[in-house]
Amino acid sequence: MAYPYLPGANTEAFKGVSVLVGLMISLGASGLVGQVVSGLILTYTGIYRKGEFIHVLDHQGSIVEMGMFTTKIRNGMGVELTLPNSLVLNNVTQNYSKTVQGGGFIVNTKVTIGYDTPWRQVEEMLIMAAQRTSGVVNLPAPKVFQTALSDFYPEYLLICQAIPSDAQLRAGVMSQLHANIQDVFNEYGVQIMSPNYRADPAIEKLVPRSEWFKAPARGPDQSS
């Protein structure tokens, strides 16, 4: 209503400037509206909640605040990161807390050991290291999966659940778990260094049947 009374409102120059200003506001508002919509979707669809541990692109940490425009997480070093909601919504998000029983998060790590080491021994040592780690629960019990049979070594993935829900504590749990893995492997004389070959080894890398259940693995006739 006030537009016709503005000085120079009827000039072509004023009309051109007003169109430019309107276009700039429209383009700027589109990004703002997109952030708001992303925030509403993340909040009301229950994709994640405050306190859960997530991983987005190269960023991971516990959610400390969920806003209309941004999501704030605190990583394992205590650094707080601010992520635009559109960034979170438009990328794959890994949630380490969604499927756990009760509070806490999933802890997982991967090692590669040569084929000349009994896989039963490796799996038992990884589980033993997890059981020595404070914060890791016994129920559900830690599990080990062989995720790949590569050219030089199998890949073992250890998955367990820890109780702490703070990002700083998760970093501590991961550090202690890795330390325990090194200790257990050293105790049983198994090197973690993965072999690589440029030529066929002089001796075939096989595990004789007599060593299939090498300690700390237990054979089928041994009591648990």
N, C-alpha and C positions, 0 to 999 in steps of 0.2 A: 504493500500500500504506500510505503514511503518512497519507493523507487522513482516515481515520476517527479517528485519534488526535489530530488538530489540535483545539485548544480551540474549542468552538462549532461544530464541523463539522456537527452535526446540526440546527443552527438554520436557519430559512428565510432569515434575513438573510445568513448566510455562504454559503448556496447561491446566492443571487442575485448576491452580489459575485463569486463564483467564475465564474459564467456570464458576467458582464460583463467580467471580466478575460480570460477565454478568448476572448470575441468580439473584444476589442481586440487581442489578440495575433494572432488569425487575420487580421483586417483589415490590420494592420501587416505581417504576414509575406507577404501576397499581393503587395504592392508589391515587397518584397525579393526574393521568388522570381521575380517578373517580370523584375527587373533581372538576376538571375543567368541565367535562361533566355535573355534577350536577349544577354547576353555570350557564352554558349556558342554560340548560333546565329551571331553575328558572327565568332567566332573559328574555328569548325570548318567553316563553309561557305565561307570564303575570300572573303567579300564585299569586304574590303579588308585590307591588311597595313600593318605599321609602316613609316613613311617615305613612304607614298603621300599625294598631295594630294587632299583631298576637299572637297565643298561640301554642307552640310546646313542647310536653311532659310536663315538669314541669316549662317551661320557657315562659314568656310572656312579651311583651313590644312593643314599636314603632320601626319600622325599621329606623335606622339612616344611614346605609351603606350596599350596596350589592356589594360584591367583587367576583372575579373569584373563590376563594377558600372558603371564609367564608361570613356569613351574621351577621351583628352587630345590636343588638337591645338594647334599653334602657328601663329598667323596671320602675315600679311605684315608686321605691325608688331612682331613678336616677343612678342606677348601670348599666354599659354597659356590655352586654354579647356578646361573640363571639361564634357563632354556625357554625360548619362545614356544608357546603352546602349539603353533602351527608346525614347528620343527618336530616336536614329539609326536603329533598326530600323523604327520606325513612320512614317518620312518618306522621301521620295525623296532618295537620296544621289547626287551627281555625283562621279565618280572621274576626275580628270584624269591619273592615272598608269597606269591599268589597261591601256590599249590602246597605249601608246607602245612603241617599239622600244628596248629597253635601259632605262637609268635616265633619270629626268627626268619631264616633265609636258607637258600640252597648254597652249598659250597661245593665246587667242583674243580678238579685239576687233572692234568694229563701228563703222562710220562711215556717214554719210548724205551724199551729194553730189548736187547738182542734175542734172536731166536734160540740161542744156546742156553738161555735161562728158562727153567720150567715155568709155564704160565700160571700154574696153580700156586707156586711159590710167590710169584710177583703179586697176584691178587691178594693172597693172605697177608703179605707185608704191607700193602697199601691199606687194607682194612685195619691192621694192627696200628699203623700210624694214625689213622683217623680216630681210633678208640683212645689213643694217648692224648689227643688234642682236647684241651678244656673248652667246653662250650658245645662240642659235637655230641649229639644225642645218640642213644643206642636204639631207640624206636622212633621212626623207622631206622633199621640198621643200615650202615654204609654199604654201598654196592659198587662193584667194579665191572665195567663193560669193556670188551675188546672192540674198539671202534674201527680199526683198520688193520690190514696185513700188508704193510708197506714192503718195499724191496729189501730193506735191511733190518727191519724190526717191526714187531706188533705195537700198536698204540693202545694204551690202557687209560680209561677214563674213570676216575674215582668221583662218586657223587655221594654226598652226605648232607645232613641237616644240622644247622647250628641254632642255638637258642637266641644269642644276642641280636638285637634289632638295630643297633646303632652302626653307622657306616664305619666309624673309627674302630669299633670292635670287630667288624667283619674283616678289616685289613689285618688286625691282630690275629684273628683266627686263621686266615690264609697263611700268614707268615709262620705261625706255630705249626700248622699242618705241613708246610714245605720243610720246615726244620725236622719234624718228626719223621718224615719220609726219608730224609737223608740219614738220620740216625739208624732207623730200622734197616735200611739197605746196607749200611756200613756194618751193622752187627752181624748180618748174615753173609757178608762178603760178596755182595752183588753191586756192580758198578751201574750207575744211572747213565753214564755217558753212552750215547747211541752209536753203534758202529756204522761205518760206511766203507765200501770196498770199491777199488778200481780194478781189481782182478779177483778171480775165484780164490777163496781162502785155501790154504794147504790142507786144512782139516774141515770136513763138513760141519756146519753149525747145527747139530742135532742134539736132542735131549734123550739119552737112553732111558728105557722104561724103568730101570732101577732108581732113577732120580726124578721121576715124575712128581713124587710127593715129598720133595726135599723140604726140610724145615724152613719156615714154620707151617707149611701145608700139612694136612692130615689125610692119610689114606682112608679108603672106605672101611677098612677093618680096624681103624683106630677110633677110640671114643673121643667125643668132643669135649 
